[in-house]
Amino acid sequence: MNEHGLVMLEGQGMYLLGDDWHEVWQDDFIWMGPYCPQLFYPTGWGPSAYLLYKDVNRDVVF
């Protein structure tokens, strides 16, 4: 499974999820299911930053 979570830390931008564009702003959160094509480009006058969390390779056998 390859799920993602995104938190916009500052700025704004457009995020492509599958075939749909979504405008994101500071403090927005996006959850993305597995195998979802994605792309981000910043908009606005200031810098943009986001934190991307990927839940991958977490099934560890001890």
Secondary structure, DSSP 8 states (H G I E B T S, - for coil): --EEEEEEEESEEEEEETTEEEEEETT-EEEE-TT--EEEEEESSS--EEEEEEE-S-----
